[in-house]
Amino acid sequence: MRPARFQTFAVDALAKAPDVKSVDPWQEESRPFGVHIMFMSGAQIWAAITATAAPGEDYNQPENPVSYEAPGEVAYPDLYDGGKVTPQLAERYLAAALTNSGSAEIDSVYAYSVKDPATNHPGVGVRFHSEARIQLLFQHTARAGQDKGARPFDLQSAF
């Protein structure tokens, strides 16, 4: 799945998660694709979408989606710790939301901090049956009523 189509897919799929209030397309000057996620608590994440193309894929040609069996549904993990969201809790929660989307193009979804606890940038990775990958990198966070910070990747520890 290419970034533009993933953005549309993610807006729909993430909005169906129980603790997600809204999801909107988002972009920054250096990131043409992303999503702005607001949780029921008012906590927010702005996540950029980057991609790794499938081997041999040419983005100048029409996309040929590869579908097999969708991943099995998983339980949603806790999103809140003391009423606040952390980047690590959000990763796990959003990974479950994408896993539970029922997309037959998705092979697997993972939280960066679960795969590599020493990761510098929290986010969610999506592997597709085509061997393409999408990275949903957390760029900004904000507490209820706040706007995103000015510096990408300067994330609040709890929001």
C-alpha positions as CSV (number, residue, x, y, z in Angstrom):
1,M,0.0,0.0,0.0
2,R,1.4,3.3,-1.0
3,P,1.5,6.4,1.3
4,A,-1.5,8.3,-0.2
5,R,-3.8,5.3,-0.1
6,F,-2.5,4.3,3.4
7,Q,-3.4,7.8,4.6
8,T,-7.0,7.4,3.5
9,F,-7.1,3.8,4.9
10,A,-5.6,4.9,8.2
11,V,-8.1,7.8,8.7
12,D,-10.9,5.3,8.3
13,A,-9.4,2.3,10.2
14,L,-8.0,4.2,13.2
15,A,-11.3,6.1,13.7
16,K,-13.0,2.8,14.4
17,A,-10.9,2.1,17.5
18,P,-12.9,2.5,20.7
19,D,-10.8,5.2,22.4
20,V,-10.2,7.3,19.2
21,K,-12.4,10.4,18.9
22,S,-11.2,11.6,15.5
23,V,-8.6,11.0,12.8
24,D,-7.8,13.5,10.0
25,P,-5.3,13.7,7.2
26,W,-2.3,15.8,8.1
27,Q,0.9,17.0,6.5
28,E,4.0,19.1,7.2
29,E,6.3,20.8,4.7
30,S,8.7,17.8,4.7
31,R,6.1,15.1,5.2
32,P,3.3,15.1,2.5
33,F,1.3,12.3,4.2
34,G,0.3,11.8,7.8
35,V,-2.6,11.6,10.3
36,H,-3.7,13.7,13.2
37,I,-5.3,11.4,15.9
38,M,-7.3,12.7,18.8
39,F,-8.2,10.2,21.6
40,M,-11.3,10.5,23.7
41,S,-9.3,12.1,26.5
42,G,-8.3,14.9,24.2
43,A,-4.7,13.7,23.9
44,Q,-3.4,14.0,20.4
45,I,-0.7,12.6,18.1
46,W,0.5,13.9,14.7
47,A,2.1,10.9,12.9
48,A,4.0,11.1,9.6
49,I,3.6,8.4,7.0
50,T,6.7,7.1,5.3
51,A,7.1,4.1,3.1
52,T,9.4,1.4,1.9
53,A,8.4,0.2,-1.5
54,A,8.0,-3.5,-2.3
55,P,11.0,-5.0,-4.1
56,G,10.9,-4.0,-7.8
57,E,7.9,-1.6,-7.3
58,D,7.9,1.5,-9.5
59,Y,5.8,4.3,-8.1
60,N,5.4,5.7,-11.7
61,Q,3.3,2.6,-12.5
62,P,-0.2,1.8,-11.3
63,E,-0.3,0.1,-7.9
64,N,-1.0,-3.7,-7.8
65,P,-2.3,-4.5,-4.3
66,V,-1.5,-8.0,-3.0
67,S,-4.1,-9.5,-0.7
68,Y,-4.1,-12.7,1.4
69,E,-5.6,-13.4,4.8
70,A,-6.0,-10.4,7.1
71,P,-4.2,-10.7,10.5
72,G,-6.4,-12.1,13.3
73,E,-8.0,-9.6,15.6
74,V,-6.2,-8.8,18.9
75,A,-7.4,-7.3,22.1
76,Y,-6.9,-3.5,22.5
77,P,-4.3,-2.9,25.2
78,D,-4.7,-0.2,27.8
79,L,-4.3,3.3,26.3
80,Y,-4.2,5.3,29.5
81,D,-1.8,5.3,32.5
82,G,-3.3,7.5,35.3
83,G,-5.5,9.1,32.7
84,K,-2.6,10.0,30.4
85,V,-1.4,8.5,27.1
86,T,2.3,7.8,26.6
87,P,4.0,7.3,23.2
88,Q,4.5,3.6,24.1
89,L,0.9,3.0,25.1
90,A,-0.3,4.8,21.9
91,E,2.0,2.6,19.7
92,R,0.5,-0.6,21.1
93,Y,-3.0,0.7,20.9
94,L,-2.7,2.0,17.3
95,A,-1.0,-1.2,16.2
96,A,-4.0,-3.1,17.5
97,A,-6.3,-0.8,15.7
98,L,-4.6,-1.4,12.4
99,T,-4.3,-5.1,13.0
100,N,-8.1,-5.2,13.7
101,S,-8.9,-3.3,10.5
102,G,-9.5,-6.5,8.6
103,S,-7.3,-5.4,5.7
104,A,-6.3,-8.4,3.6
105,E,-3.3,-6.4,2.3
106,I,-1.7,-6.3,5.8
107,D,0.7,-9.1,6.8
108,S,1.5,-7.7,10.3
109,V,1.6,-4.6,12.4
110,Y,4.1,-3.8,15.2
111,A,4.8,-1.1,17.8
112,Y,8.4,0.2,17.4
113,S,9.1,0.2,21.2
114,V,8.0,-3.4,21.5
115,K,10.2,-4.5,18.5
116,D,13.1,-2.4,19.7
117,P,12.9,-0.9,23.2
118,A,15.8,1.4,22.5
119,T,14.1,3.1,19.5
120,N,14.6,6.9,19.3
121,H,11.3,7.6,17.5
122,P,8.1,6.0,18.6
123,G,5.7,4.8,16.0
124,V,3.9,1.9,14.3
125,G,5.2,-0.3,11.5
126,V,3.0,-2.0,8.9
127,R,4.2,-4.9,6.8
128,F,2.1,-5.8,3.7
129,H,1.8,-9.0,1.8
130,S,3.4,-7.2,-1.1
131,E,6.5,-6.8,1.0
132,A,6.0,-3.0,1.1
133,R,6.2,-1.3,4.5
134,I,4.6,1.7,6.0
135,Q,6.0,3.6,8.9
136,L,3.7,5.8,11.1
137,L,6.2,8.0,12.9
138,F,5.0,10.0,15.9
139,Q,6.1,13.6,15.1
140,H,4.2,15.6,17.7
141,T,2.0,15.0,20.8
142,A,-0.2,17.3,22.8
143,R,-2.4,17.2,25.8
144,A,-6.1,18.1,25.6
145,G,-6.5,21.7,24.5
146,Q,-2.9,22.1,23.4
147,D,-1.5,22.5,19.9
148,K,1.4,20.5,18.5
149,G,4.9,21.5,19.5
150,A,7.2,23.4,17.1
151,R,9.9,20.8,17.0
152,P,9.2,17.3,15.4
153,F,10.1,14.3,17.6
154,D,10.1,16.4,20.8
155,L,7.4,14.3,22.3
156,Q,5.8,14.7,25.7
157,S,6.4,11.7,27.9
158,A,2.7,11.7,28.8
159,F,-0.1,13.7,27.3
